Amino acid sequence: MNVLKQYINSGSSVGEKAKYAEELMVEAASLLKCTMYEDQNLDCNICRMIAGLHHKTAELILKAKCLSQ
């Protein structure tokens, strides 16, 4: 995920960022659907929270791409 975030941050256009945002969304979604999630585990809660933020970030980038077209 960190590599994807670096690519997104270094992208010069919304279209370029969107390409990596789609990949970020897929990775974040897989973490949000983790079958080993334990609601009493602090690490799981933090992981899910961060994955949720990444997913929302990717959604915003993809919406910005749609608006720019």
mmCIF file of the N, C-alpha and C atoms, coordinates in Angstrom:
data_MODEL
# 
_entry.id   MODEL 
# 
loop_
_atom_site.group_PDB 
_atom_site.id 
_atom_site.type_symbol 
_atom_site.label_atom_id 
_atom_site.label_alt_id 
_atom_site.label_comp_id 
_atom_site.label_asym_id 
_atom_site.label_entity_id 
_atom_site.label_seq_id 
_atom_site.pdbx_PDB_ins_code 
_atom_site.Cartn_x 
_atom_site.Cartn_y 
_atom_site.Cartn_z 
_atom_site.occupancy 
_atom_site.B_iso_or_equiv 
_atom_site.pdbx_formal_charge 
_atom_site.auth_seq_id 
_atom_site.auth_comp_id 
_atom_site.auth_asym_id 
_atom_site.auth_atom_id 
_atom_site.pdbx_PDB_model_num 
ATOM 1   N N  . MET A 1 1  ? 0.810   -1.192  0.000   1.00 0.00 ? 1  MET A N  1 
ATOM 2   C CA . MET A 1 1  ? 0.000   0.000   0.000   1.00 0.00 ? 1  MET A CA 1 
ATOM 3   C C  . MET A 1 1  ? 0.854   1.258   0.000   1.00 0.00 ? 1  MET A C  1 
ATOM 4   N N  . ASN A 1 2  ? 1.971   1.224   0.702   1.00 0.00 ? 2  ASN A N  1 
ATOM 5   C CA . ASN A 1 2  ? 2.817   2.409   0.763   1.00 0.00 ? 2  ASN A CA 1 
ATOM 6   C C  . ASN A 1 2  ? 3.336   2.809   -0.602  1.00 0.00 ? 2  ASN A C  1 
ATOM 7   N N  . VAL A 1 3  ? 3.676   1.832   -1.432  1.00 0.00 ? 3  VAL A N  1 
ATOM 8   C CA . VAL A 1 3  ? 4.163   2.134   -2.777  1.00 0.00 ? 3  VAL A CA 1 
ATOM 9   C C  . VAL A 1 3  ? 3.051   2.793   -3.587  1.00 0.00 ? 3  VAL A C  1 
ATOM 10  N N  . LEU A 1 4  ? 1.845   2.274   -3.486  1.00 0.00 ? 4  LEU A N  1 
ATOM 11  C CA . LEU A 1 4  ? 0.718   2.869   -4.197  1.00 0.00 ? 4  LEU A CA 1 
ATOM 12  C C  . LEU A 1 4  ? 0.468   4.304   -3.741  1.00 0.00 ? 4  LEU A C  1 
ATOM 13  N N  . LYS A 1 5  ? 0.570   4.550   -2.446  1.00 0.00 ? 5  LYS A N  1 
ATOM 14  C CA . LYS A 1 5  ? 0.381   5.905   -1.928  1.00 0.00 ? 5  LYS A CA 1 
ATOM 15  C C  . LYS A 1 5  ? 1.459   6.845   -2.462  1.00 0.00 ? 5  LYS A C  1 
ATOM 16  N N  . GLN A 1 6  ? 2.685   6.355   -2.570  1.00 0.00 ? 6  GLN A N  1 
ATOM 17  C CA . GLN A 1 6  ? 3.766   7.181   -3.124  1.00 0.00 ? 6  GLN A CA 1 
ATOM 18  C C  . GLN A 1 6  ? 3.485   7.517   -4.579  1.00 0.00 ? 6  GLN A C  1 
ATOM 19  N N  . TYR A 1 7  ? 3.019   6.538   -5.346  1.00 0.00 ? 7  TYR A N  1 
ATOM 20  C CA . TYR A 1 7  ? 2.682   6.778   -6.747  1.00 0.00 ? 7  TYR A CA 1 
ATOM 21  C C  . TYR A 1 7  ? 1.542   7.788   -6.865  1.00 0.00 ? 7  TYR A C  1 
ATOM 22  N N  . ILE A 1 8  ? 0.545   7.653   -6.011  1.00 0.00 ? 8  ILE A N  1 
ATOM 23  C CA . ILE A 1 8  ? -0.577  8.592   -6.034  1.00 0.00 ? 8  ILE A CA 1 
ATOM 24  C C  . ILE A 1 8  ? -0.081  9.995   -5.711  1.00 0.00 ? 8  ILE A C  1 
ATOM 25  N N  . ASN A 1 9  ? 0.715   10.117  -4.681  1.00 0.00 ? 9  ASN A N  1 
ATOM 26  C CA . ASN A 1 9  ? 1.206   11.430  -4.265  1.00 0.00 ? 9  ASN A CA 1 
ATOM 27  C C  . ASN A 1 9  ? 2.119   12.063  -5.303  1.00 0.00 ? 9  ASN A C  1 
ATOM 28  N N  . SER A 1 10 ? 2.841   11.257  -6.055  1.00 0.00 ? 10 SER A N  1 
ATOM 29  C CA . SER A 1 10 ? 3.766   11.807  -7.052  1.00 0.00 ? 10 SER A CA 1 
ATOM 30  C C  . SER A 1 10 ? 3.105   11.989  -8.419  1.00 0.00 ? 10 SER A C  1 
ATOM 31  N N  . GLY A 1 11 ? 1.878   11.531  -8.568  1.00 0.00 ? 11 GLY A N  1 
ATOM 32  C CA . GLY A 1 11 ? 1.169   11.666  -9.843  1.00 0.00 ? 11 GLY A CA 1 
ATOM 33  C C  . GLY A 1 11 ? 0.935   13.124  -10.196 1.00 0.00 ? 11 GLY A C  1 
ATOM 34  N N  . SER A 1 12 ? 1.098   13.445  -11.458 1.00 0.00 ? 12 SER A N  1 
ATOM 35  C CA . SER A 1 12 ? 0.958   14.839  -11.878 1.00 0.00 ? 12 SER A CA 1 
ATOM 36  C C  . SER A 1 12 ? -0.449  15.178  -12.374 1.00 0.00 ? 12 SER A C  1 
ATOM 37  N N  . SER A 1 13 ? -1.255  14.162  -12.627 1.00 0.00 ? 13 SER A N  1 
ATOM 38  C CA . SER A 1 13 ? -2.621  14.408  -13.095 1.00 0.00 ? 13 SER A CA 1 
ATOM 39  C C  . SER A 1 13 ? -3.595  13.503  -12.349 1.00 0.00 ? 13 SER A C  1 
ATOM 40  N N  . VAL A 1 14 ? -4.858  13.883  -12.395 1.00 0.00 ? 14 VAL A N  1 
ATOM 41  C CA . VAL A 1 14 ? -5.888  13.076  -11.728 1.00 0.00 ? 14 VAL A CA 1 
ATOM 42  C C  . VAL A 1 14 ? -5.976  11.698  -12.382 1.00 0.00 ? 14 VAL A C  1 
ATOM 43  N N  . GLY A 1 15 ? -5.820  11.663  -13.702 1.00 0.00 ? 15 GLY A N  1 
ATOM 44  C CA . GLY A 1 15 ? -5.871  10.386  -14.407 1.00 0.00 ? 15 GLY A CA 1 
ATOM 45  C C  . GLY A 1 15 ? -4.765  9.443   -13.981 1.00 0.00 ? 15 GLY A C  1 
ATOM 46  N N  . GLU A 1 16 ? -3.582  9.999   -13.797 1.00 0.00 ? 16 GLU A N  1 
ATOM 47  C CA . GLU A 1 16 ? -2.445  9.194   -13.348 1.00 0.00 ? 16 GLU A CA 1 
ATOM 48  C C  . GLU A 1 16 ? -2.670  8.694   -11.925 1.00 0.00 ? 16 GLU A C  1 
ATOM 49  N N  . LYS A 1 17 ? -3.180  9.566   -11.066 1.00 0.00 ? 17 LYS A N  1 
ATOM 50  C CA . LYS A 1 17 ? -3.451  9.183   -9.685  1.00 0.00 ? 17 LYS A CA 1 
ATOM 51  C C  . LYS A 1 17 ? -4.554  8.122   -9.617  1.00 0.00 ? 17 LYS A C  1 
ATOM 52  N N  . ALA A 1 18 ? -5.556  8.247   -10.505 1.00 0.00 ? 18 ALA A N  1 
ATOM 53  C CA . ALA A 1 18 ? -6.699  7.334   -10.501 1.00 0.00 ? 18 ALA A CA 1 
ATOM 54  C C  . ALA A 1 18 ? -6.276  5.906   -10.811 1.00 0.00 ? 18 ALA A C  1 
ATOM 55  N N  . LYS A 1 19 ? -5.285  5.767   -11.678 1.00 0.00 ? 19 LYS A N  1 
ATOM 56  C CA . LYS A 1 19 ? -4.803  4.424   -12.022 1.00 0.00 ? 19 LYS A CA 1 
ATOM 57  C C  . LYS A 1 19 ? -4.326  3.685   -10.761 1.00 0.00 ? 19 LYS A C  1 
ATOM 58  N N  . TYR A 1 20 ? -3.608  4.395   -9.932  1.00 0.00 ? 20 TYR A N  1 
ATOM 59  C CA . TYR A 1 20 ? -3.099  3.782   -8.700  1.00 0.00 ? 20 TYR A CA 1 
ATOM 60  C C  . TYR A 1 20 ? -4.173  3.745   -7.614  1.00 0.00 ? 20 TYR A C  1 
ATOM 61  N N  . ALA A 1 21 ? -5.105  4.680   -7.656  1.00 0.00 ? 21 ALA A N  1 
ATOM 62  C CA . ALA A 1 21 ? -6.191  4.690   -6.678  1.00 0.00 ? 21 ALA A CA 1 
ATOM 63  C C  . ALA A 1 21 ? -7.064  3.450   -6.825  1.00 0.00 ? 21 ALA A C  1 
ATOM 64  N N  . GLU A 1 22 ? -7.257  2.990   -8.055  1.00 0.00 ? 22 GLU A N  1 
ATOM 65  C CA . GLU A 1 22 ? -8.031  1.769   -8.268  1.00 0.00 ? 22 GLU A CA 1 
ATOM 66  C C  . GLU A 1 22 ? -7.353  0.577   -7.603  1.00 0.00 ? 22 GLU A C  1 
ATOM 67  N N  . GLU A 1 23 ? -6.044  0.487   -7.729  1.00 0.00 ? 23 GLU A N  1 
ATOM 68  C CA . GLU A 1 23 ? -5.302  -0.598  -7.084  1.00 0.00 ? 23 GLU A CA 1 
ATOM 69  C C  . GLU A 1 23 ? -5.367  -0.468  -5.562  1.00 0.00 ? 23 GLU A C  1 
ATOM 70  N N  . LEU A 1 24 ? -5.254  0.768   -5.067  1.00 0.00 ? 24 LEU A N  1 
ATOM 71  C CA . LEU A 1 24 ? -5.336  1.001   -3.625  1.00 0.00 ? 24 LEU A CA 1 
ATOM 72  C C  . LEU A 1 24 ? -6.703  0.585   -3.092  1.00 0.00 ? 24 LEU A C  1 
ATOM 73  N N  . MET A 1 25 ? -7.745  0.876   -3.849  1.00 0.00 ? 25 MET A N  1 
ATOM 74  C CA . MET A 1 25 ? -9.095  0.519   -3.427  1.00 0.00 ? 25 MET A CA 1 
ATOM 75  C C  . MET A 1 25 ? -9.248  -0.997  -3.312  1.00 0.00 ? 25 MET A C  1 
ATOM 76  N N  . VAL A 1 26 ? -8.691  -1.728  -4.256  1.00 0.00 ? 26 VAL A N  1 
ATOM 77  C CA . VAL A 1 26 ? -8.767  -3.194  -4.232  1.00 0.00 ? 26 VAL A CA 1 
ATOM 78  C C  . VAL A 1 26 ? -8.045  -3.734  -3.001  1.00 0.00 ? 26 VAL A C  1 
ATOM 79  N N  . GLU A 1 27 ? -6.852  -3.218  -2.733  1.00 0.00 ? 27 GLU A N  1 
ATOM 80  C CA . GLU A 1 27 ? -6.093  -3.693  -1.570  1.00 0.00 ? 27 GLU A CA 1 
ATOM 81  C C  . GLU A 1 27 ? -6.801  -3.340  -0.268  1.00 0.00 ? 27 GLU A C  1 
ATOM 82  N N  . ALA A 1 28 ? -7.323  -2.129  -0.181  1.00 0.00 ? 28 ALA A N  1 
ATOM 83  C CA . ALA A 1 28 ? -8.029  -1.717  1.035   1.00 0.00 ? 28 ALA A CA 1 
ATOM 84  C C  . ALA A 1 28 ? -9.280  -2.562  1.244   1.00 0.00 ? 28 ALA A C  1 
ATOM 85  N N  . ALA A 1 29 ? -9.996  -2.835  0.167   1.00 0.00 ? 29 ALA A N  1 
ATOM 86  C CA . ALA A 1 29 ? -11.214 -3.648  0.270   1.00 0.00 ? 29 ALA A CA 1 
ATOM 87  C C  . ALA A 1 29 ? -10.902 -5.048  0.772   1.00 0.00 ? 29 ALA A C  1 
ATOM 88  N N  . SER A 1 30 ? -9.768  -5.597  0.331   1.00 0.00 ? 30 SER A N  1 
ATOM 89  C CA . SER A 1 30 ? -9.419  -6.943  0.802   1.00 0.00 ? 30 SER A CA 1 
ATOM 90  C C  . SER A 1 30 ? -9.111  -6.940  2.296   1.00 0.00 ? 30 SER A C  1 
ATOM 91  N N  . LEU A 1 31 ? -8.501  -5.860  2.792   1.00 0.00 ? 31 LEU A N  1 
ATOM 92  C CA . LEU A 1 31 ? -8.245  -5.769  4.232   1.00 0.00 ? 31 LEU A CA 1 
ATOM 93  C C  . LEU A 1 31 ? -9.541  -5.570  5.012   1.00 0.00 ? 31 LEU A C  1 
ATOM 94  N N  . LEU A 1 32 ? -10.467 -4.831  4.440   1.00 0.00 ? 32 LEU A N  1 
ATOM 95  C CA . LEU A 1 32 ? -11.744 -4.600  5.119   1.00 0.00 ? 32 LEU A CA 1 
ATOM 96  C C  . LEU A 1 32 ? -12.589 -5.872  5.203   1.00 0.00 ? 32 LEU A C  1 
ATOM 97  N N  . LYS A 1 33 ? -12.303 -6.832  4.321   1.00 0.00 ? 33 LYS A N  1 
ATOM 98  C CA . LYS A 1 33 ? -13.034 -8.102  4.321   1.00 0.00 ? 33 LYS A CA 1 
ATOM 99  C C  . LYS A 1 33 ? -12.249 -9.228  4.995   1.00 0.00 ? 33 LYS A C  1 
ATOM 100 N N  . CYS A 1 34 ? -11.223 -8.880  5.725   1.00 0.00 ? 34 CYS A N  1 
ATOM 101 C CA . CYS A 1 34 ? -10.342 -9.875  6.355   1.00 0.00 ? 34 CYS A CA 1 
ATOM 102 C C  . CYS A 1 34 ? -11.148 -10.874 7.189   1.00 0.00 ? 34 CYS A C  1 
ATOM 103 N N  . THR A 1 35 ? -10.940 -12.149 6.919   1.00 0.00 ? 35 THR A N  1 
ATOM 104 C CA . THR A 1 35 ? -11.661 -13.194 7.633   1.00 0.00 ? 35 THR A CA 1 
ATOM 105 C C  . THR A 1 35 ? -11.061 -13.471 9.015   1.00 0.00 ? 35 THR A C  1 
ATOM 106 N N  . MET A 1 36 ? -9.877  -12.942 9.269   1.00 0.00 ? 36 MET A N  1 
ATOM 107 C CA . MET A 1 36 ? -9.236  -13.153 10.559  1.00 0.00 ? 36 MET A CA 1 
ATOM 108 C C  . MET A 1 36 ? -9.469  -11.984 11.517  1.00 0.00 ? 36 MET A C  1 
ATOM 109 N N  . TYR A 1 37 ? -10.342 -11.055 11.132  1.00 0.00 ? 37 TYR A N  1 
ATOM 110 C CA . TYR A 1 37 ? -10.629 -9.878  11.948  1.00 0.00 ? 37 TYR A CA 1 
ATOM 111 C C  . TYR A 1 37 ? -11.216 -10.282 13.296  1.00 0.00 ? 37 TYR A C  1 
ATOM 112 N N  . GLU A 1 38 ? -10.667 -9.684  14.350  1.00 0.00 ? 38 GLU A N  1 
ATOM 113 C CA . GLU A 1 38 ? -11.164 -9.897  15.714  1.00 0.00 ? 38 GLU A CA 1 
ATOM 114 C C  . GLU A 1 38 ? -11.494 -8.535  16.306  1.00 0.00 ? 38 GLU A C  1 
ATOM 115 N N  . ASP A 1 39 ? -12.751 -8.315  16.646  1.00 0.00 ? 39 ASP A N  1 
ATOM 116 C CA . ASP A 1 39 ? -13.160 -6.995  17.106  1.00 0.00 ? 39 ASP A CA 1 
ATOM 117 C C  . ASP A 1 39 ? -12.546 -6.593  18.447  1.00 0.00 ? 39 ASP A C  1 
ATOM 118 N N  . GLN A 1 40 ? -12.025 -7.529  19.197  1.00 0.00 ? 40 GLN A N  1 
ATOM 119 C CA . GLN A 1 40 ? -11.382 -7.209  20.474  1.00 0.00 ? 40 GLN A CA 1 
ATOM 120 C C  . GLN A 1 40 ? -9.876  -6.981  20.336  1.00 0.00 ? 40 GLN A C  1 
ATOM 121 N N  . ASN A 1 41 ? -9.344  -7.165  19.137  1.00 0.00 ? 41 ASN A N  1 
ATOM 122 C CA . ASN A 1 41 ? -7.912  -7.026  18.891  1.00 0.00 ? 41 ASN A CA 1 
ATOM 123 C C  . ASN A 1 41 ? -7.630  -5.599  18.413  1.00 0.00 ? 41 ASN A C  1 
ATOM 124 N N  . LEU A 1 42 ? -6.815  -4.862  19.166  1.00 0.00 ? 42 LEU A N  1 
ATOM 125 C CA . LEU A 1 42 ? -6.491  -3.480  18.837  1.00 0.00 ? 42 LEU A CA 1 
ATOM 126 C C  . LEU A 1 42 ? -5.811  -3.374  17.476  1.00 0.00 ? 42 LEU A C  1 
ATOM 127 N N  . ASP A 1 43 ? -4.913  -4.311  17.168  1.00 0.00 ? 43 ASP A N  1 
ATOM 128 C CA . ASP A 1 43 ? -4.240  -4.288  15.866  1.00 0.00 ? 43 ASP A CA 1 
ATOM 129 C C  . ASP A 1 43 ? -5.249  -4.417  14.723  1.00 0.00 ? 43 ASP A C  1 
ATOM 130 N N  . CYS A 1 44 ? -6.230  -5.295  14.891  1.00 0.00 ? 44 CYS A N  1 
ATOM 131 C CA . CYS A 1 44 ? -7.267  -5.465  13.864  1.00 0.00 ? 44 CYS A CA 1 
ATOM 132 C C  . CYS A 1 44 ? -8.087  -4.191  13.699  1.00 0.00 ? 44 CYS A C  1 
ATOM 133 N N  . ASN A 1 45 ? -8.413  -3.550  14.793  1.00 0.00 ? 45 ASN A N  1 
ATOM 134 C CA . ASN A 1 45 ? -9.201  -2.320  14.726  1.00 0.00 ? 45 ASN A CA 1 
ATOM 135 C C  . ASN A 1 45 ? -8.431  -1.198  14.041  1.00 0.00 ? 45 ASN A C  1 
ATOM 136 N N  . ILE A 1 46 ? -7.165  -1.075  14.350  1.00 0.00 ? 46 ILE A N  1 
ATOM 137 C CA . ILE A 1 46 ? -6.337  -0.047  13.714  1.00 0.00 ? 46 ILE A CA 1 
ATOM 138 C C  . ILE A 1 46 ? -6.178  -0.351  12.231  1.00 0.00 ? 46 ILE A C  1 
ATOM 139 N N  . CYS A 1 47 ? -5.925  -1.596  11.895  1.00 0.00 ? 47 CYS A N  1 
ATOM 140 C CA . CYS A 1 47 ? -5.782  -1.999  10.498  1.00 0.00 ? 47 CYS A CA 1 
ATOM 141 C C  . CYS A 1 47 ? -7.055  -1.684  9.723   1.00 0.00 ? 47 CYS A C  1 
ATOM 142 N N  . ARG A 1 48 ? -8.201  -2.004  10.282  1.00 0.00 ? 48 ARG A N  1 
ATOM 143 C CA . ARG A 1 48 ? -9.472  -1.760  9.610   1.00 0.00 ? 48 ARG A CA 1 
ATOM 144 C C  . ARG A 1 48 ? -9.730  -0.262  9.453   1.00 0.00 ? 48 ARG A C  1 
ATOM 145 N N  . MET A 1 49 ? -9.370  0.522   10.467  1.00 0.00 ? 49 MET A N  1 
ATOM 146 C CA . MET A 1 49 ? -9.569  1.964   10.392  1.00 0.00 ? 49 MET A CA 1 
ATOM 147 C C  . MET A 1 49 ? -8.702  2.567   9.276   1.00 0.00 ? 49 MET A C  1 
ATOM 148 N N  . ILE A 1 50 ? -7.436  2.168   9.221   1.00 0.00 ? 50 ILE A N  1 
ATOM 149 C CA . ILE A 1 50 ? -6.528  2.690   8.197   1.00 0.00 ? 50 ILE A CA 1 
ATOM 150 C C  . ILE A 1 50 ? -6.958  2.224   6.811   1.00 0.00 ? 50 ILE A C  1 
ATOM 151 N N  . ALA A 1 51 ? -7.360  0.981   6.684   1.00 0.00 ? 51 ALA A N  1 
ATOM 152 C CA . ALA A 1 51 ? -7.836  0.469   5.400   1.00 0.00 ? 51 ALA A CA 1 
ATOM 153 C C  . ALA A 1 51 ? -9.076  1.239   4.953   1.00 0.00 ? 51 ALA A C  1 
ATOM 154 N N  . GLY A 1 52 ? -9.942  1.571   5.889   1.00 0.00 ? 52 GLY A N  1 
ATOM 155 C CA . GLY A 1 52 ? -11.126 2.359   5.570   1.00 0.00 ? 52 GLY A CA 1 
ATOM 156 C C  . GLY A 1 52 ? -10.768 3.753   5.067   1.00 0.00 ? 52 GLY A C  1 
ATOM 157 N N  . LEU A 1 53 ? -9.767  4.360   5.676   1.00 0.00 ? 53 LEU A N  1 
ATOM 158 C CA . LEU A 1 53 ? -9.314  5.679   5.235   1.00 0.00 ? 53 LEU A CA 1 
ATOM 159 C C  . LEU A 1 53 ? -8.703  5.608   3.838   1.00 0.00 ? 53 LEU A C  1 
ATOM 160 N N  . HIS A 1 54 ? -7.914  4.576   3.579   1.00 0.00 ? 54 HIS A N  1 
ATOM 161 C CA . HIS A 1 54 ? -7.332  4.401   2.245   1.00 0.00 ? 54 HIS A CA 1 
ATOM 162 C C  . HIS A 1 54 ? -8.424  4.193   1.200   1.00 0.00 ? 54 HIS A C  1 
ATOM 163 N N  . HIS A 1 55 ? -9.434  3.430   1.559   1.00 0.00 ? 55 HIS A N  1 
ATOM 164 C CA . HIS A 1 55 ? -10.545 3.169   0.641   1.00 0.00 ? 55 HIS A CA 1 
ATOM 165 C C  . HIS A 1 55 ? -11.270 4.475   0.308   1.00 0.00 ? 55 HIS A C  1 
ATOM 166 N N  . LYS A 1 56 ? -11.532 5.295   1.329   1.00 0.00 ? 56 LYS A N  1 
ATOM 167 C CA . LYS A 1 56 ? -12.207 6.571   1.110   1.00 0.00 ? 56 LYS A CA 1 
ATOM 168 C C  . LYS A 1 56 ? -11.345 7.513   0.272   1.00 0.00 ? 56 LYS A C  1 
ATOM 169 N N  . THR A 1 57 ? -10.050 7.509   0.508   1.00 0.00 ? 57 THR A N  1 
ATOM 170 C CA . THR A 1 57 ? -9.136  8.334   -0.277  1.00 0.00 ? 57 THR A CA 1 
ATOM 171 C C  . THR A 1 57 ? -9.188  7.936   -1.742  1.00 0.00 ? 57 THR A C  1 
ATOM 172 N N  . ALA A 1 58 ? -9.143  6.637   -1.998  1.00 0.00 ? 58 ALA A N  1 
ATOM 173 C CA . ALA A 1 58 ? -9.204  6.140   -3.373  1.00 0.00 ? 58 ALA A CA 1 
ATOM 174 C C  . ALA A 1 58 ? -10.535 6.522   -4.025  1.00 0.00 ? 58 ALA A C  1 
ATOM 175 N N  . GLU A 1 59 ? -11.628 6.422   -3.281  1.00 0.00 ? 59 GLU A N  1 
ATOM 176 C CA . GLU A 1 59 ? -12.934 6.808   -3.815  1.00 0.00 ? 59 GLU A CA 1 
ATOM 177 C C  . GLU A 1 59 ? -12.948 8.282   -4.216  1.00 0.00 ? 59 GLU A C  1 
ATOM 178 N N  . LEU A 1 60 ? -12.370 9.138   -3.376  1.00 0.00 ? 60 LEU A N  1 
ATOM 179 C CA . LEU A 1 60 ? -12.336 10.570  -3.676  1.00 0.00 ? 60 LEU A CA 1 
ATOM 180 C C  . LEU A 1 60 ? -11.532 10.864  -4.934  1.00 0.00 ? 60 LEU A C  1 
ATOM 181 N N  . ILE A 1 61 ? -10.418 10.189  -5.099  1.00 0.00 ? 61 ILE A N  1 
ATOM 182 C CA . ILE A 1 61 ? -9.593  10.392  -6.296  1.00 0.00 ? 61 ILE A CA 1 
ATOM 183 C C  . ILE A 1 61 ? -10.363 9.960   -7.535  1.00 0.00 ? 61 ILE A C  1 
ATOM 184 N N  . LEU A 1 62 ? -11.045 8.828   -7.455  1.00 0.00 ? 62 LEU A N  1 
ATOM 185 C CA . LEU A 1 62 ? -11.813 8.346   -8.603  1.00 0.00 ? 62 LEU A CA 1 
ATOM 186 C C  . LEU A 1 62 ? -12.991 9.268   -8.917  1.00 0.00 ? 62 LEU A C  1 
ATOM 187 N N  . LYS A 1 63 ? -13.615 9.848   -7.893  1.00 0.00 ? 63 LYS A N  1 
ATOM 188 C CA . LYS A 1 63 ? -14.687 10.807  -8.132  1.00 0.00 ? 63 LYS A CA 1 
ATOM 189 C C  . LYS A 1 63 ? -14.135 12.066  -8.771  1.00 0.00 ? 63 LYS A C  1 
ATOM 190 N N  . ALA A 1 64 ? -12.952 12.503  -8.342  1.00 0.00 ? 64 ALA A N  1 
ATOM 191 C CA . ALA A 1 64 ? -12.320 13.684  -8.930  1.00 0.00 ? 64 ALA A CA 1 
ATOM 192 C C  . ALA A 1 64 ? -12.016 13.440  -10.402 1.00 0.00 ? 64 ALA A C  1 
ATOM 193 N N  . LYS A 1 65 ? -11.620 12.222  -10.736 1.00 0.00 ? 65 LYS A N  1 
ATOM 194 C CA . LYS A 1 65 ? -11.361 11.885  -12.132 1.00 0.00 ? 65 LYS A CA 1 
ATOM 195 C C  . LYS A 1 65 ? -12.631 12.018  -12.959 1.00 0.00 ? 65 LYS A C  1 
ATOM 196 N N  . CYS A 1 66 ? -13.729 11.504  -12.435 1.00 0.00 ? 66 CYS A N  1 
ATOM 197 C CA . CYS A 1 66 ? -15.022 11.597  -13.146 1.00 0.00 ? 66 CYS A CA 1 
ATOM 198 C C  . CYS A 1 66 ? -15.433 13.055  -13.339 1.00 0.00 ? 66 CYS A C  1 
ATOM 199 N N  . LEU A 1 67 ? -15.224 13.868  -12.334 1.00 0.00 ? 67 LEU A N  1 
ATOM 200 C CA . LEU A 1 67 ? -15.608 15.281  -12.417 1.00 0.00 ? 67 LEU A CA 1 
ATOM 201 C C  . LEU A 1 67 ? -14.730 16.062  -13.384 1.00 0.00 ? 67 LEU A C  1 
ATOM 202 N N  . SER A 1 68 ? -13.506 15.614  -13.577 1.00 0.00 ? 68 SER A N  1 
ATOM 203 C CA . SER A 1 68 ? -12.583 16.347  -14.443 1.00 0.00 ? 68 SER A CA 1 
ATOM 204 C C  . SER A 1 68 ? -12.781 16.015  -15.924 1.00 0.00 ? 68 SER A C  1 
ATOM 205 N N  . GLN A 1 69 ? -13.591 15.029  -16.208 1.00 0.00 ? 69 GLN A N  1 
ATOM 206 C CA . GLN A 1 69 ? -13.781 14.628  -17.612 1.00 0.00 ? 69 GLN A CA 1 
ATOM 207 C C  . GLN A 1 69 ? -14.889 15.388  -18.270 1.00 0.00 ? 69 GLN A C  1 
# 
